[in-house]
Amino acid sequence: MLTYSTLQDRPREFLAATSLTHEEFARVLPAFAAAYAVLYPPDKTWEGKVRQRQSGGGAKGGLPQMADKLFFILVYQKTNPLQTMHGLQVELSQPQTHYWIHRLLPVLQRALAALGMTPERDASRVATSALALEGAPDMAIDGTERRRQRPTNAVQQQEQYSGKKKTHTDKNILLVNEHTTKVVYLGPTVAGKKHDKKAADEGEIAYPTNATLDKDTGFQGYEPAGVLTQQPKKTQRPGVERSRQVPQSPHLQCTRGRRKRHCRGETVSDCQRCLAPDESRHV
């Protein structure tokens, strides 16, 4: 059974499963417990009714400890497994796993918001966001796609189909602080078919003053006002020109016709007359 105590002494596996270190997990846990108490008061049942007996009575749930609850939802967010597979790891059925996921997701969102770790969803507030101003306003923008269930409607199928991923996807625009590697802005969910630049233009992101922005070719032509954009270029291999032809020595640059004309009747392996005198000796 995969629980918090199972990976408590295995930091590498713990980081791979939750994307958090033990120190970061310990920082989130109190806020998670506080958010859980607010959303689900102990004097009420899971259905929101007033308890008739003391809290803690009756059958124990599959995730009795608060650390196990946080560990459960973090693993689900990091690995994104099927509910059946995720339930097998903690000995829960698929309906129980579905219940806990929908019960704990609002708690995690509330806890991260209390810690100031949630990305900005309003594009007009990015310029004043503490996440964007932390360190320096040096950011990177990119579009991320995730697979979704294939729509049954033919029109929706065409809208959701991503030619880049060769499947049906949803897309979001992400803005990341390059100094802290934290997500500053999470754009609205759009169809995977929409181009990155078009999604960014529609978002109308307000950037901080003197901001720099790294982008890829998907944002070619995206130039926000007052922002210095940087787009990487492909490194040109040494000796290869734009036409993908390797430049040769002037003595070797002869056509097929010229070789046949000069070497006609000669039994040589190459056209020695097209080589320099000092090079012909080594042929």
N, C-alpha and C positions, 0 to 999 in steps of 0.2 A: 504493500500500500504506500503510495507516494504522499507524504505529508511534510509539514515543515520540519519536524524532528528528524525525518529521514535524511534530509540534505543540510541539516543545521551545521554539521562539521565538514561539509564538502563545498567549499566556496566556489570552485569552478563550475560544478554542476548546478549549484544554486543560481549563479549568475546566468548560465545558459537557459535555465528553466523559467526564470522570472524577469530577467533583464535588470535586476537590482542586486547590489552587493548586500551583505548582511547589515552594514551600517545604514545604507539607504532604506532597507526594509524596516529596521528598528525606528527610523525617523518617520516612516509612513504609518506604522502600526498604531500609535496613539491617536492620530487624526482619523484613521479608519475606524477605530473603536468608538470614538466620539460621534462620528457620522452615523454609525450603526445604531447607537443609542438614541439619536434624534429621530431617525427614520423608523425605527422599530423599538418603541419604549418597552422596557422589561415588564411593566404592569399591564401590558396588553398582549393578546395572542397574535399569532401570525396573520390572522384575518382582521386584526385591528379591534377586536372585542376585549372588554375588560376581563381580566383573569379572575377565575373563581377560586383558584388555589395559588400557592406561592410559586414564584418563578423557579424553574429548575426541576419541577416535578414531571412525572411521566417519562415516556421513552426519550432516550438521548438521540439527538440528530446525528447525521453523518459527519458533520463538521462542528464538533463541540467547542473547540478552542478558537479564539479570535485570530490567532496567528494562522491556523489552518484555513480559515475563511479567506483571509487576505492572500495566502499562498495559492489557494484554489483558483481565485479569480485572476491573479497575476499570471499563472501558468496558462490559463485559457486565453488571456489577451496576448500573451507572447507567442504561443505555438498555434493557436487557432485550430484546434482539432475538431473532429466530429464529436458531438455530445456523447455518443455511445462510447467512443474511445477514451474521452476524457473521464467519463464515469467509471470505466474499468480501472483507471489508475487509482481512484479513491474509493472503490467498492460501492459505487452508487449506480442505480439504474438510469436509463436515459430520461425518464420523466423527472426523477429526483435531480439529475444534473441540470436539466432545463429549468427547474424551479430555482435552484441555487444560483445559476448564472443570472437570471432576471432579478433575483433578489439582491445580489451583491454588486451588480454593475452600477446602480445608482449610488450605492455607498462609496464605491471607489471613486466615482466622479466627484462626489461631494468632498471626499477627503483630499483629493488632489487639488481641488479648487481652494480649499482652506489653506493649503500649503503654497498656493501661488504657482502650481506646476502645470496648470491646464493652459493649452494654447489659446490665443485670441481667436474668436470666431467672427468678430466684427472687423471688417477690413479697414474701416475708418479709424479704428482705435489702435492700430499697429504702431503708429508714429509715437504714441505715448506709452506703449506697453513696457513694463519693467523688464520683460524677457528680451525685448529688442534692444534696449539701452544697456543691458548688462555687458560690461566689458567695452565694447565699441559697436557702433551700428554697421557691422560687417556681416552680411547675410548671404545665404544661398537659397535659390528657389528651384523647385522641381515638381513634377507631377508624378503621383504614385497611383498605380492601378491595382485593384484587387478583384479576383474572380467573383462572379455572382451566378445565381441560378439562371439558366437559359429561359428567357421569357417565352410564354406560349403565343403571344400576339406577334404577328409577322412584322408589324411596324416597329414595335418595341425591340424585336430582335435586331433589326437593322440599326436602330439608334444605339443600342447597348453593345454592338459588336465592335471590338477593337482590332483593327488590322495589325496593329503593332504586336499585340499579345496573341493574336489568332484565337480569341475566345471572347465571351461576353464579360465585360468588366464595368466597374464603377471607378470614377477618378476623383481625386482630390488634389488641390494645390497645397504644397507645404512650403513654409518659409522657416529657415533654420538659422539660428545664431551660430556663426562659425567659431566663436570663442568658447561658448558653453556647450555647443552641440545640442541645445534645447530647441524644441519646436516652438516657434514664435506665433505662427499663424496656421490655422487649418481651414482651408477653403471649403465651400459648400460641395456636397456630393453631386457630380454631374455624370453624364453618360461617358463611357470609355471611348466613344468615337470622337468626342470633342478634342480639338487640338489644345496643347498646353498653352500656347500664346493666347488663343481665344479665351480660354478659361481664366487666364490671368488678367486680360483686358476687361472682362466682364466683372471680375472681382473688385477692380478699382482700389487697389491696396494703397494706403497712405503710408509712405516710408518716412523714417526720421530724417532730420537734416544731415547733410553730408554723409549719407549712407552709401555703401558699396554693395553691389549685388553680383554674385556669381551665377551664371546660367549656362545651360547647354544649348545644343542646336534646336531643341524643341521650342525655345523662346527666341528664335531668330527674329529680330525686328522689335522686340519688346524693350522699349527705352522709356522708363518712367521719368517724369520731370524731376530734376534735381538729384538724380541718382547716377552714380558712376557704375556702369555695368561692365562685366568682364566675361568673355566667352573664350574657352580654350580652343586652340587650333591643333589640328593633327600635326604631329612632328614629321617633317620631311626626312625620309631616309637618306643617308649620305650617298651621293652618286646617282640619285634617282630624280629626274626632272618631273615637271607637271604632267608630261605626256607618258609617264611611267617607262621611259626609255633610258637605259644606262648610257651616258656619253662615252664614246670610244675615242681612241687616238686618231688624229687626222690621217695617219697612214693606213688605218683599218677601215676608214669610211669610204668604201667603194661599193658600187651597185653590183648586182648579179651579172648584168650585161657586161659591165666593164671587166669583171673577173673572167668571163668566158672569152672576151675579145683578146685580153692579154695572155691568157693561159692556154689558148687553143693550140692543141698539138703537143703540149708539154705534159710530162708524166710526173707531176708534183702533187703533193697532198694539199697545198694551199697556194694562193696566188702570191708568190714571192716578190713579184714585181710591184705589188701594192704595199710591200713592207719597206721600212727603211733599211739601208745596207747593213747597219749594225744589228738589226733585228732578224734579218734573213739568215744569219749564220746559225741561229738557234732553232730554226724551224726543222 
